[in-house]
Every structure is written in C-alpha cells, then in structure tokens.
Amino acid sequence: MASALLVLSGREVVRVFESLGWEFARQSASHIILVKKGETVTLSVPDHREVAKGTLR
C-alpha cells in the first residue's frame, strides 16, 4: 500500500527543495521559481497555503 502524502504549504515545499540544493530565483505572481546549478530545468512551486497532492507527486 502506498504511503499517504503530507499536507504541505508552498513555502514548506520550497524549504525541502532548498535542502536538496535548489535556490530561490524569483517569485512570479503566486509561484516561487527555483533553480539549481548544473540543471537546465526550473521548478515552479505554488505559494499556496496547501499544495495539491497531485502537484506533490
């Protein structure tokens, strides 16, 4: 059986990614944009009180 996902805010999700080496680049409206040196992709995390479980997956 799959484990249940935690309910996290957007800022909590950002803190998790920052602990993995991602850095805050900018904020665009209600989304926080993260970048990581050596990666060609960026991450867009919604700055919401509760991030949807599908987004966390």
N, CA, C and O atoms as a Tripos MOL2 file, in Angstrom:
@<TRIPOS>MOLECULE
protein
  228   227    57     0     0
PROTEIN
NO_CHARGES

@<TRIPOS>ATOM
      1 N           0.8410   -1.1820    0.0000 N.3       1 MET1
      2 CA          0.0000    0.0000    0.0000 C.3       1 MET1
      3 C           0.8880    1.2470    0.0000 C.2       1 MET1
      4 O           1.8830    1.3080    0.7210 O.2       1 MET1
      5 N           0.5240    2.2260   -0.8030 N.am      2 ALA2
      6 CA          1.3040    3.4640   -0.9150 C.3       2 ALA2
      7 C           1.1340    4.3040    0.3440 C.2       2 ALA2
      8 O           0.0630    4.3130    0.9510 O.2       2 ALA2
      9 N           2.1860    5.0040    0.7320 N.am      3 SER3
     10 CA          2.0900    5.8680    1.9060 C.3       3 SER3
     11 C           1.3730    7.1640    1.5300 C.2       3 SER3
     12 O           1.4620    7.6370    0.3970 O.2       3 SER3
     13 N           0.6710    7.7180    2.4950 N.am      4 ALA4
     14 CA         -0.0790    8.9480    2.2680 C.3       4 ALA4
     15 C           0.8760   10.1410    2.2020 C.2       4 ALA4
     16 O           1.8660   10.1970    2.9320 O.2       4 ALA4
     17 N           0.5700   11.0820    1.3280 N.am      5 LEU5
     18 CA          1.3690   12.3000    1.2200 C.3       5 LEU5
     19 C           0.9880   13.2700    2.3320 C.2       5 LEU5
     20 O          -0.1760   13.3570    2.7260 O.2       5 LEU5
     21 N           1.9710   13.9890    2.8250 N.am      6 LEU6
     22 CA          1.7210   15.0050    3.8330 C.3       6 LEU6
     23 C           1.0650   16.2190    3.2090 C.2       6 LEU6
     24 O           1.2040   16.4590    2.0090 O.2       6 LEU6
     25 N           0.3580   16.9790    4.0100 N.am      7 VAL7
     26 CA         -0.1970   18.2530    3.5660 C.3       7 VAL7
     27 C           0.8680   19.3090    3.8500 C.2       7 VAL7
     28 O           1.2060   19.5660    5.0060 O.2       7 VAL7
     29 N           1.3970   19.9200    2.7820 N.am      8 LEU8
     30 CA          2.4630   20.9060    2.9200 C.3       8 LEU8
     31 C           2.0660   22.2200    2.2630 C.2       8 LEU8
     32 O           1.3190   22.2400    1.2850 O.2       8 LEU8
     33 N           2.5710   23.3110    2.8110 N.am      9 SER9
     34 CA          2.3630   24.6070    2.1680 C.3       9 SER9
     35 C           3.4310   24.7840    1.0890 C.2       9 SER9
     36 O           4.4100   24.0390    1.0520 O.2       9 SER9
     37 N           3.2440   25.7500    0.2310 N.am     10 GLY10
     38 CA          4.2200   26.0230   -0.8120 C.3      10 GLY10
     39 C           5.5810   26.3720   -0.2300 C.2      10 GLY10
     40 O           6.6080   25.9450   -0.7580 O.2      10 GLY10
     41 N           5.5990   27.1340    0.8390 N.am     11 ARG11
     42 CA          6.8700   27.5330    1.4630 C.3      11 ARG11
     43 C           7.5760   26.3490    2.1030 C.2      11 ARG11
     44 O           8.8060   26.3000    2.1190 O.2      11 ARG11
     45 N           6.8140   25.3890    2.6350 N.am     12 GLU12
     46 CA          7.4240   24.1760    3.1890 C.3      12 GLU12
     47 C           8.0500   23.3430    2.0710 C.2      12 GLU12
     48 O           9.1290   22.7770    2.2400 O.2      12 GLU12
     49 N           7.3720   23.2750    0.9410 N.am     13 VAL13
     50 CA          7.9100   22.5460   -0.2160 C.3      13 VAL13
     51 C           9.2110   23.2010   -0.6770 C.2      13 VAL13
     52 O          10.1780   22.5080   -0.9940 O.2      13 VAL13
     53 N           9.2390   24.5320   -0.7140 N.am     14 VAL14
     54 CA         10.4500   25.2620   -1.1130 C.3      14 VAL14
     55 C          11.5920   24.9240   -0.1670 C.2      14 VAL14
     56 O          12.7140   24.6940   -0.6190 O.2      14 VAL14
     57 N          11.3310   24.8880    1.1390 N.am     15 ARG15
     58 CA         12.3870   24.5590    2.1210 C.3      15 ARG15
     59 C          12.9550   23.1620    1.8710 C.2      15 ARG15
     60 O          14.1600   22.9540    2.0080 O.2      15 ARG15
     61 N          12.1050   22.2120    1.5110 N.am     16 VAL16
     62 CA         12.5740   20.8520    1.2160 C.3      16 VAL16
     63 C          13.5040   20.8800    0.0050 C.2      16 VAL16
     64 O          14.5820   20.2850    0.0350 O.2      16 VAL16
     65 N          13.0900   21.5700   -1.0620 N.am     17 PHE17
     66 CA         13.9370   21.6410   -2.2560 C.3      17 PHE17
     67 C          15.2310   22.3970   -1.9860 C.2      17 PHE17
     68 O          16.2780   22.0440   -2.5300 O.2      17 PHE17
     69 N          15.1720   23.4340   -1.1500 N.am     18 GLU18
     70 CA         16.3980   24.1640   -0.8040 C.3      18 GLU18
     71 C          17.3760   23.2570   -0.0610 C.2      18 GLU18
     72 O          18.5890   23.3850   -0.2280 O.2      18 GLU18
     73 N          16.8650   22.3560    0.7450 N.am     19 SER19
     74 CA         17.7480   21.4180    1.4460 C.3      19 SER19
     75 C          18.3920   20.4270    0.4800 C.2      19 SER19
     76 O          19.3830   19.7780    0.8140 O.2      19 SER19
     77 N          17.8220   20.3170   -0.7190 N.am     20 LEU20
     78 CA         18.3680   19.4320   -1.7580 C.3      20 LEU20
     79 C          19.2270   20.1890   -2.7710 C.2      20 LEU20
     80 O          19.6030   19.6320   -3.8020 O.2      20 LEU20
     81 N          19.5400   21.4610   -2.4840 N.am     21 GLY21
     82 CA         20.4410   22.2280   -3.3380 C.3      21 GLY21
     83 C          19.7860   23.2040   -4.2950 C.2      21 GLY21
     84 O          20.4890   23.9060   -5.0210 O.2      21 GLY21
     85 N          18.4540   23.2720   -4.3220 N.am     22 TRP22
     86 CA         17.7570   24.2360   -5.1800 C.3      22 TRP22
     87 C          17.7900   25.5940   -4.5170 C.2      22 TRP22
     88 O          17.8220   25.6800   -3.2900 O.2      22 TRP22
     89 N          17.7830   26.6670   -5.3110 N.am     23 GLU23
     90 CA         17.8360   28.0310   -4.7920 C.3      23 GLU23
     91 C          16.6820   28.8640   -5.3250 C.2      23 GLU23
     92 O          16.2410   28.6920   -6.4610 O.2      23 GLU23
     93 N          16.2020   29.7700   -4.4790 N.am     24 PHE24
     94 CA         15.1630   30.7080   -4.8790 C.3      24 PHE24
     95 C          15.7150   31.6080   -5.9830 C.2      24 PHE24
     96 O          16.7840   32.1980   -5.8240 O.2      24 PHE24
     97 N          15.0020   31.7180   -7.0910 N.am     25 ALA25
     98 CA         15.4230   32.5950   -8.1910 C.3      25 ALA25
     99 C          14.5580   33.8550   -8.2290 C.2      25 ALA25
    100 O          15.0650   34.9720   -8.3300 O.2      25 ALA25
    101 N          13.2440   33.6500   -8.1470 N.am     26 ARG26
    102 CA         12.3170   34.7830   -8.2160 C.3      26 ARG26
    103 C          10.9220   34.2880   -7.8510 C.2      26 ARG26
    104 O          10.6820   33.0880   -7.7110 O.2      26 ARG26
    105 N          10.0110   35.2430   -7.7010 N.am     27 GLN27
    106 CA          8.6120   34.8990   -7.4880 C.3      27 GLN27
    107 C           7.8040   35.5520   -8.5860 C.2      27 GLN27
    108 O           7.9180   36.7530   -8.8290 O.2      27 GLN27
    109 N           6.9910   34.7560   -9.2430 N.am     28 SER28
    110 CA          6.1500   35.2310  -10.3230 C.3      28 SER28
    111 C           4.6960   35.0340   -9.9080 C.2      28 SER28
    112 O           4.1860   33.9140   -9.9320 O.2      28 SER28
    113 N           4.0410   36.1060   -9.5320 N.am     29 ALA29
    114 CA          2.6640   36.0670   -9.0180 C.3      29 ALA29
    115 C           2.6100   35.1390   -7.8090 C.2      29 ALA29
    116 O           3.2530   35.4200   -6.7980 O.2      29 ALA29
    117 N           1.8660   34.0500   -7.8840 N.am     30 SER30
    118 CA          1.7190   33.1640   -6.7320 C.3      30 SER30
    119 C           2.5950   31.9130   -6.8530 C.2      30 SER30
    120 O           2.3170   30.9040   -6.2050 O.2      30 SER30
    121 N           3.6390   31.9690   -7.6670 N.am     31 HIS31
    122 CA          4.5350   30.8200   -7.8260 C.3      31 HIS31
    123 C           5.9790   31.2130   -7.5080 C.2      31 HIS31
    124 O           6.4540   32.2740   -7.9140 O.2      31 HIS31
    125 N           6.6550   30.3430   -6.7810 N.am     32 ILE32
    126 CA          8.0570   30.5460   -6.4280 C.3      32 ILE32
    127 C           8.8940   29.7250   -7.4070 C.2      32 ILE32
    128 O           8.6680   28.5260   -7.5670 O.2      32 ILE32
    129 N           9.8540   30.3670   -8.0570 N.am     33 ILE33
    130 CA         10.6830   29.7210   -9.0690 C.3      33 ILE33
    131 C          12.0330   29.3660   -8.4540 C.2      33 ILE33
    132 O          12.7090   30.2200   -7.8810 O.2      33 ILE33
    133 N          12.4180   28.0910   -8.5800 N.am     34 LEU34
    134 CA         13.6740   27.6020   -8.0310 C.3      34 LEU34
    135 C          14.5890   27.1350   -9.1520 C.2      34 LEU34
    136 O          14.1270   26.6000  -10.1600 O.2      34 LEU34
    137 N          15.8940   27.3400   -8.9700 N.am     35 VAL35
    138 CA         16.8900   26.8910   -9.9430 C.3      35 VAL35
    139 C          17.9760   26.1200   -9.2050 C.2      35 VAL35
    140 O          18.1460   26.2630   -7.9940 O.2      35 VAL35
    141 N          18.7100   25.2990   -9.9570 N.am     36 LYS36
    142 CA         19.8150   24.5430   -9.3770 C.3      36 LYS36
    143 C          20.9670   24.5590  -10.3620 C.2      36 LYS36
    144 O          20.7880   24.2790  -11.5480 O.2      36 LYS36
    145 N          22.1400   24.8860   -9.8680 N.am     37 LYS37
    146 CA         23.3280   24.9450  -10.7060 C.3      37 LYS37
    147 C          23.5430   23.5830  -11.3700 C.2      37 LYS37
    148 O          23.4830   22.5480  -10.7070 O.2      37 LYS37
    149 N          23.7910   23.5910  -12.6650 N.am     38 GLY38
    150 CA         24.0050   22.3520  -13.4040 C.3      38 GLY38
    151 C          22.7420   21.7390  -13.9710 C.2      38 GLY38
    152 O          22.8180   20.7810  -14.7400 O.2      38 GLY38
    153 N          21.5810   22.2660  -13.6100 N.am     39 GLU39
    154 CA         20.2960   21.7710  -14.1190 C.3      39 GLU39
    155 C          19.7610   22.7410  -15.1660 C.2      39 GLU39
    156 O          19.8740   23.9570  -15.0130 O.2      39 GLU39
    157 N          19.1810   22.1980  -16.2220 N.am     40 THR40
    158 CA         18.6100   23.0600  -17.2620 C.3      40 THR40
    159 C          17.1370   23.3750  -17.0030 C.2      40 THR40
    160 O          16.5570   24.2250  -17.6780 O.2      40 THR40
    161 N          16.5380   22.7010  -16.0390 N.am     41 VAL41
    162 CA         15.1270   22.9150  -15.7380 C.3      41 VAL41
    163 C          14.9810   23.8500  -14.5380 C.2      41 VAL41
    164 O          15.9160   24.0250  -13.7560 O.2      41 VAL41
    165 N          13.8050   24.4420  -14.4050 N.am     42 THR42
    166 CA         13.4670   25.2240  -13.2240 C.3      42 THR42
    167 C          12.2600   24.5630  -12.5640 C.2      42 THR42
    168 O          11.5090   23.8330  -13.2110 O.2      42 THR42
    169 N          12.0850   24.8230  -11.2880 N.am     43 LEU43
    170 CA         10.9190   24.3190  -10.5700 C.3      43 LEU43
    171 C          10.0020   25.4860  -10.2590 C.2      43 LEU43
    172 O          10.4550   26.5590   -9.8590 O.2      43 LEU43
    173 N           8.7290   25.2690  -10.4440 N.am     44 SER44
    174 CA          7.7230   26.2780  -10.1260 C.3      44 SER44
    175 C           6.8390   25.7040   -9.0250 C.2      44 SER44
    176 O           6.1100   24.7370   -9.2460 O.2      44 SER44
    177 N           6.9070   26.3020   -7.8380 N.am     45 VAL45
    178 CA          6.1480   25.8200   -6.6880 C.3      45 VAL45
    179 C           5.0630   26.8380   -6.3690 C.2      45 VAL45
    180 O           5.3650   28.0130   -6.1610 O.2      45 VAL45
    181 N           3.7930   26.4050   -6.3250 N.am     46 PRO46
    182 CA          2.7300   27.3500   -5.9890 C.3      46 PRO46
    183 C           2.8580   27.8130   -4.5450 C.2      46 PRO46
    184 O           3.0400   26.9960   -3.6420 O.2      46 PRO46
    185 N           2.7650   29.1120   -4.3250 N.am     47 ASP47
    186 CA          2.8650   29.6850   -2.9850 C.3      47 ASP47
    187 C           1.4710   29.6970   -2.3620 C.2      47 ASP47
    188 O           0.8930   30.7560   -2.1150 O.2      47 ASP47
    189 N           0.9500   28.5050   -2.1160 N.am     48 HIS48
    190 CA         -0.3890   28.3600   -1.5530 C.3      48 HIS48
    191 C          -0.2960   27.8260   -0.1360 C.2      48 HIS48
    192 O           0.7270   27.2720    0.2650 O.2      48 HIS48
    193 N          -1.3590   27.9950    0.6090 N.am     49 ARG49
    194 CA         -1.4100   27.5010    1.9790 C.3      49 ARG49
    195 C          -1.3040   25.9820    2.0090 C.2      49 ARG49
    196 O          -0.7170   25.4080    2.9260 O.2      49 ARG49
    197 N          -1.8790   25.3350    0.9930 N.am     50 GLU50
    198 CA         -1.8600   23.8800    0.8950 C.3      50 GLU50
    199 C          -1.6070   23.5110   -0.5650 C.2      50 GLU50
    200 O          -2.3900   23.8770   -1.4420 O.2      50 GLU50
    201 N          -0.5220   22.7900   -0.8270 N.am     51 VAL51
    202 CA         -0.1980   22.3670   -2.1820 C.3      51 VAL51
    203 C          -0.9640   21.0930   -2.4840 C.2      51 VAL51
    204 O          -0.9870   20.1740   -1.6650 O.2      51 VAL51
    205 N          -1.5970   21.0270   -3.6600 N.am     52 ALA52
    206 CA         -2.3960   19.8620   -4.0450 C.3      52 ALA52
    207 C          -1.5510   18.5880   -4.0590 C.2      52 ALA52
    208 O          -0.3750   18.6220   -4.4210 O.2      52 ALA52
    209 N          -2.1460   17.4840   -3.6700 N.am     53 LYS53
    210 CA         -1.4140   16.2200   -3.6170 C.3      53 LYS53
    211 C          -0.8990   15.7960   -4.9870 C.2      53 LYS53
    212 O           0.1780   15.2060   -5.0820 O.2      53 LYS53
    213 N          -1.6390   16.0820   -6.0360 N.am     54 GLY54
    214 CA         -1.1810   15.7650   -7.3930 C.3      54 GLY54
    215 C           0.0620   16.5520   -7.7660 C.2      54 GLY54
    216 O           0.9320   16.0400   -8.4700 O.2      54 GLY54
    217 N           0.1550   17.7860   -7.3030 N.am     55 THR55
    218 CA          1.3350   18.6140   -7.5590 C.3      55 THR55
    219 C           2.5340   18.0420   -6.8140 C.2      55 THR55
    220 O           3.6400   18.0320   -7.3550 O.2      55 THR55
    221 N           2.3440   17.5710   -5.5980 N.am     56 LEU56
    222 CA          3.4410   16.9940   -4.8250 C.3      56 LEU56
    223 C           3.9710   15.7170   -5.4670 C.2      56 LEU56
    224 O           5.1710   15.4460   -5.4150 O.2      56 LEU56
    225 N           3.0900   14.9380   -6.0670 N.am     57 ARG57
    226 CA          3.5320   13.7050   -6.7260 C.3      57 ARG57
    227 C           4.4710   14.0450   -7.8600 C.2      57 ARG57
    228 O           4.9600   13.1470   -8.5470 O.2      57 ARG57
@<TRIPOS>BOND
     1     1     2 1
     2     2     3 1
     3     3     4 2
     4     3     5 am
     5     5     6 1
     6     6     7 1
     7     7     8 2
     8     7     9 am
     9     9    10 1
    10    10    11 1
    11    11    12 2
    12    11    13 am
    13    13    14 1
    14    14    15 1
    15    15    16 2
    16    15    17 am
    17    17    18 1
    18    18    19 1
    19    19    20 2
    20    19    21 am
    21    21    22 1
    22    22    23 1
    23    23    24 2
    24    23    25 am
    25    25    26 1
    26    26    27 1
    27    27    28 2
    28    27    29 am
    29    29    30 1
    30    30    31 1
    31    31    32 2
    32    31    33 am
    33    33    34 1
    34    34    35 1
    35    35    36 2
    36    35    37 am
    37    37    38 1
    38    38    39 1
    39    39    40 2
    40    39    41 am
    41    41    42 1
    42    42    43 1
    43    43    44 2
    44    43    45 am
    45    45    46 1
    46    46    47 1
    47    47    48 2
    48    47    49 am
    49    49    50 1
    50    50    51 1
    51    51    52 2
    52    51    53 am
    53    53    54 1
    54    54    55 1
    55    55    56 2
    56    55    57 am
    57    57    58 1
    58    58    59 1
    59    59    60 2
    60    59    61 am
    61    61    62 1
    62    62    63 1
    63    63    64 2
    64    63    65 am
    65    65    66 1
    66    66    67 1
    67    67    68 2
    68    67    69 am
    69    69    70 1
    70    70    71 1
    71    71    72 2
    72    71    73 am
    73    73    74 1
    74    74    75 1
    75    75    76 2
    76    75    77 am
    77    77    78 1
    78    78    79 1
    79    79    80 2
    80    79    81 am
    81    81    82 1
    82    82    83 1
    83    83    84 2
    84    83    85 am
    85    85    86 1
    86    86    87 1
    87    87    88 2
    88    87    89 am
    89    89    90 1
    90    90    91 1
    91    91    92 2
    92    91    93 am
    93    93    94 1
    94    94    95 1
    95    95    96 2
    96    95    97 am
    97    97    98 1
    98    98    99 1
    99    99   100 2
   100    99   101 am
   101   101   102 1
   102   102   103 1
   103   103   104 2
   104   103   105 am
   105   105   106 1
   106   106   107 1
   107   107   108 2
   108   107   109 am
   109   109   110 1
   110   110   111 1
   111   111   112 2
   112   111   113 am
   113   113   114 1
   114   114   115 1
   115   115   116 2
   116   115   117 am
   117   117   118 1
   118   118   119 1
   119   119   120 2
   120   119   121 am
   121   121   122 1
   122   122   123 1
   123   123   124 2
   124   123   125 am
   125   125   126 1
   126   126   127 1
   127   127   128 2
   128   127   129 am
   129   129   130 1
   130   130   131 1
   131   131   132 2
   132   131   133 am
   133   133   134 1
   134   134   135 1
   135   135   136 2
   136   135   137 am
   137   137   138 1
   138   138   139 1
   139   139   140 2
   140   139   141 am
   141   141   142 1
   142   142   143 1
   143   143   144 2
   144   143   145 am
   145   145   146 1
   146   146   147 1
   147   147   148 2
   148   147   149 am
   149   149   150 1
   150   150   151 1
   151   151   152 2
   152   151   153 am
   153   153   154 1
   154   154   155 1
   155   155   156 2
   156   155   157 am
   157   157   158 1
   158   158   159 1
   159   159   160 2
   160   159   161 am
   161   161   162 1
   162   162   163 1
   163   163   164 2
   164   163   165 am
   165   165   166 1
   166   166   167 1
   167   167   168 2
   168   167   169 am
   169   169   170 1
   170   170   171 1
   171   171   172 2
   172   171   173 am
   173   173   174 1
   174   174   175 1
   175   175   176 2
   176   175   177 am
   177   177   178 1
   178   178   179 1
   179   179   180 2
   180   179   181 am
   181   181   182 1
   182   182   183 1
   183   183   184 2
   184   183   185 am
   185   185   186 1
   186   186   187 1
   187   187   188 2
   188   187   189 am
   189   189   190 1
   190   190   191 1
   191   191   192 2
   192   191   193 am
   193   193   194 1
   194   194   195 1
   195   195   196 2
   196   195   197 am
   197   197   198 1
   198   198   199 1
   199   199   200 2
   200   199   201 am
   201   201   202 1
   202   202   203 1
   203   203   204 2
   204   203   205 am
   205   205   206 1
   206   206   207 1
   207   207   208 2
   208   207   209 am
   209   209   210 1
   210   210   211 1
   211   211   212 2
   212   211   213 am
   213   213   214 1
   214   214   215 1
   215   215   216 2
   216   215   217 am
   217   217   218 1
   218   218   219 1
   219   219   220 2
   220   219   221 am
   221   221   222 1
   222   222   223 1
   223   223   224 2
   224   223   225 am
   225   225   226 1
   226   226   227 1
   227   227   228 2
@<TRIPOS>SUBSTRUCTURE
     1 MET1         2 RESIDUE 1 A MET
     2 ALA2         6 RESIDUE 1 A ALA
     3 SER3        10 RESIDUE 1 A SER
     4 ALA4        14 RESIDUE 1 A ALA
     5 LEU5        18 RESIDUE 1 A LEU
     6 LEU6        22 RESIDUE 1 A LEU
     7 VAL7        26 RESIDUE 1 A VAL
     8 LEU8        30 RESIDUE 1 A LEU
     9 SER9        34 RESIDUE 1 A SER
    10 GLY10       38 RESIDUE 1 A GLY
    11 ARG11       42 RESIDUE 1 A ARG
    12 GLU12       46 RESIDUE 1 A GLU
    13 VAL13       50 RESIDUE 1 A VAL
    14 VAL14       54 RESIDUE 1 A VAL
    15 ARG15       58 RESIDUE 1 A ARG
    16 VAL16       62 RESIDUE 1 A VAL
    17 PHE17       66 RESIDUE 1 A PHE
    18 GLU18       70 RESIDUE 1 A GLU
    19 SER19       74 RESIDUE 1 A SER
    20 LEU20       78 RESIDUE 1 A LEU
    21 GLY21       82 RESIDUE 1 A GLY
    22 TRP22       86 RESIDUE 1 A TRP
    23 GLU23       90 RESIDUE 1 A GLU
    24 PHE24       94 RESIDUE 1 A PHE
    25 ALA25       98 RESIDUE 1 A ALA
    26 ARG26      102 RESIDUE 1 A ARG
    27 GLN27      106 RESIDUE 1 A GLN
    28 SER28      110 RESIDUE 1 A SER
    29 ALA29      114 RESIDUE 1 A ALA
    30 SER30      118 RESIDUE 1 A SER
    31 HIS31      122 RESIDUE 1 A HIS
    32 ILE32      126 RESIDUE 1 A ILE
    33 ILE33      130 RESIDUE 1 A ILE
    34 LEU34      134 RESIDUE 1 A LEU
    35 VAL35      138 RESIDUE 1 A VAL
    36 LYS36      142 RESIDUE 1 A LYS
    37 LYS37      146 RESIDUE 1 A LYS
    38 GLY38      150 RESIDUE 1 A GLY
    39 GLU39      154 RESIDUE 1 A GLU
    40 THR40      158 RESIDUE 1 A THR
    41 VAL41      162 RESIDUE 1 A VAL
    42 THR42      166 RESIDUE 1 A THR
    43 LEU43      170 RESIDUE 1 A LEU
    44 SER44      174 RESIDUE 1 A SER
    45 VAL45      178 RESIDUE 1 A VAL
    46 PRO46      182 RESIDUE 1 A PRO
    47 ASP47      186 RESIDUE 1 A ASP
    48 HIS48      190 RESIDUE 1 A HIS
    49 ARG49      194 RESIDUE 1 A ARG
    50 GLU50      198 RESIDUE 1 A GLU
    51 VAL51      202 RESIDUE 1 A VAL
    52 ALA52      206 RESIDUE 1 A ALA
    53 LYS53      210 RESIDUE 1 A LYS
    54 GLY54      214 RESIDUE 1 A GLY
    55 THR55      218 RESIDUE 1 A THR
    56 LEU56      222 RESIDUE 1 A LEU
    57 ARG57      226 RESIDUE 1 A ARG
